[in-house]
Structure formats: C-alpha cells, structure tokens
Amino acid sequence: MDWQALFLSGEGRIGRRDFWIGALILFVAWAIAPIFHLLAPVIWVLLLYPWVCVIAKRLHDFGRSGLLILIPFAVGAAAVTLGMVFGGLAAMGAIWGMASGAAEPNGWAVAFGSLGIMAGFLALAGLVKIVFVLWVGLSPGDPGENRFGPPPRGLVRTAP
C-alpha cells in the first residue's frame, strides 16, 4: 500500500502501525490548519475524507464495516442537539431576560449553568470519539484473509 491509497481510498485493510502513522499525520495537519487563518475550516473539511478512509480500512482489518465510522458522528450530532435543548434554550432565555431587564437576580448563574450542561454533552461526545479511535487503533486485525481482502502488507517495510 502506498500513501495515496492510505489517505484517498477506503478499500482494503491496514494494520495498527499504519493506522497510527496515518492518524498522526492527519492530526498534525488538523492542528496546524489554524496557521492558515480563514482557510482552516476548508482544510478541516478536506481532511474528513482521508480520516474516513484511514478509519474504514482499519475497521476492515478486523472484519468490521466501514459504516461504523458513523457512530461517533451520530453521537456528536445527538450531543449537540441535546445540549441545545437542555442547556442552550435555558441559556438563551436567561440572556434574553437580562437583556430585556426582566431578569431575576441569578440570571447569570442560570446562563452559565446552562452552558455547563451544553459542555457536559459535548464532553461526553468527545469521550465517545476518543474511545472509538482507541478501539479502532488498538484492536488486533484478522490474521488471515477476510471479506475485505488479504492481510495488510504495511506502508513501512521491515527488513527480512
């Protein structure tokens, strides 16, 4: 497998070492994207496809479907939605009340407490994503051929 296949193809399988090499490269690219200021969001969106390819191939290595990558995205969407319902609406109500002059004396406490609820939902989603990446990266691959192809050869060749 070559570098282009690692980042631009969801077909086949990769081992743990190649997964962590690819993940490190993508993480560094994601981390330095803010250097490019207004282009950072564009870079982050462009990095989604290589992330999906790397994770899907790693899931293939231990016989799982690449569609499992939707789990962290679904949990993230649910966390944002629940955070807005349970925390965001209360925070907006408290802020609106303070702006209109009809607020209770503890309006700021309500606003910041509600933002804490939102942060809790987002932290839970982040934890799920970290656990998912660790599961994908640390699970042993199938030793033989599976429905996604033969065992990976690896990006980095070791001397015989």
C-alpha positions in Angstrom: 0.0 0.0 0.0 1.2 3.5 -0.8 0.5 6.8 0.9 -2.1 7.8 -1.7 -4.1 4.6 -1.1 -3.8 5.2 2.6 -5.5 8.6 2.5 -7.6 8.5 -0.6 -9.1 5.0 -0.7 -11.5 3.3 1.6 -10.8 -0.1 0.1 -8.7 -2.8 1.7 -7.1 -3.2 5.1 -4.3 -1.5 7.1 -2.6 -2.7 10.3 -2.3 -0.9 13.6 1.0 0.7 12.9 -0.1 2.2 9.6 -3.3 3.4 11.2 -1.4 5.3 13.9 1.0 6.7 11.3 -1.9 8.0 9.2 -3.8 9.3 12.2 -0.7 11.2 13.5 -0.2 12.8 10.1 -3.9 13.8 9.8 -3.9 15.1 13.4 -0.8 17.2 12.8 -2.4 18.6 9.6 -5.6 19.3 11.5 -3.6 21.0 14.4 -1.6 23.3 12.1 -4.5 24.3 9.9 -5.3 27.4 12.0 -2.0 28.9 10.8 -3.8 29.5 7.5 -6.5 31.5 9.3 -9.6 31.7 7.1 -8.6 28.6 5.2 -8.6 26.4 8.3 -12.3 25.4 8.1 -11.8 24.4 4.5 -8.7 22.4 5.4 -10.7 20.7 8.2 -13.5 19.7 5.8 -11.0 18.4 3.2 -9.4 16.3 5.9 -12.6 14.5 6.7 -12.3 12.2 3.6 -8.8 11.0 4.5 -9.9 10.4 8.1 -12.8 8.3 6.9 -10.6 6.3 4.5 -8.0 5.5 7.2 -10.5 4.5 9.8 -12.6 2.5 7.4 -9.5 0.5 6.3 -8.6 -0.1 9.9 -12.1 -1.3 10.6 -11.8 -3.6 7.6 -8.7 -5.2 9.1 -10.7 -6.7 11.9 -13.7 -7.6 9.8 -16.0 -4.7 10.6 -17.8 -2.5 8.2 -16.5 1.0 7.5 -20.0 2.3 8.2 -19.3 2.0 11.9 -17.5 5.4 11.5 -21.0 6.9 11.6 -21.2 6.1 15.3 -19.1 9.0 16.5 -20.8 11.3 14.1 -24.2 10.3 15.3 -23.2 10.6 18.9 -21.8 14.1 18.2 -25.0 15.2 16.4 -27.1 13.9 19.3 -24.8 15.7 21.8 -25.2 19.0 20.0 -28.9 18.6 19.8 -29.4 17.5 23.4 -27.0 20.3 24.6 -29.1 22.9 22.7 -32.4 21.5 24.1 -31.3 21.1 27.7 -28.7 23.9 28.0 -28.9 26.2 25.1 -32.5 27.2 25.3 -32.2 27.9 29.1 -29.1 30.0 28.5 -30.7 32.0 25.7 -33.8 32.5 27.9 -31.7 33.8 30.7 -29.6 36.1 28.4 -32.8 37.4 26.8 -34.3 38.1 30.2 -31.3 40.0 31.3 -31.2 42.0 28.0 -34.8 43.0 28.4 -34.4 44.0 32.0 -36.9 41.4 33.3 -34.3 39.0 34.6 -34.1 37.5 38.0 -31.0 38.3 40.2 -29.5 35.0 39.5 -29.8 35.3 35.7 -26.0 34.9 35.1 -25.9 31.8 37.2 -28.7 30.3 35.1 -26.9 31.3 31.9 -23.5 29.8 32.9 -25.1 26.7 34.4 -26.9 26.1 31.2 -23.7 26.5 29.2 -22.2 23.9 31.6 -24.9 21.4 30.6 -24.1 22.0 27.0 -20.4 21.5 27.7 -21.1 18.2 29.5 -22.9 16.8 26.5 -20.1 17.8 24.2 -17.5 16.3 26.6 -19.4 13.0 26.6 -19.4 13.1 22.8 -15.7 13.8 22.8 -15.1 10.8 25.2 -17.1 8.5 22.8 -14.9 9.7 19.9 -11.7 9.0 21.8 -12.8 5.6 22.9 -13.8 4.8 19.3 -10.4 5.8 17.9 -8.7 3.8 20.6 -10.9 0.7 19.8 -10.1 1.0 16.1 -6.4 1.6 16.6 -5.7 -1.0 19.3 -7.9 -3.9 18.1 -5.9 -6.8 16.6 -6.6 -7.5 12.9 -7.7 -10.8 11.4 -4.6 -12.9 10.8 -5.8 -14.3 7.5 -7.9 -13.1 4.6 -11.3 -11.7 5.4 -14.2 -10.3 3.3 -12.2 -7.1 2.8 -9.1 -8.7 1.4 -5.8 -10.3 2.4 -3.9 -9.2 5.5 -2.2 -5.8 5.1 1.4 -5.6 3.9 2.1 -2.3 5.5 3.4 1.1 4.4 6.7 0.7 6.1 8.6 -2.4 5.0 10.6 -4.2 7.6 13.9 -5.9 6.6 13.7 -9.8 6.4 
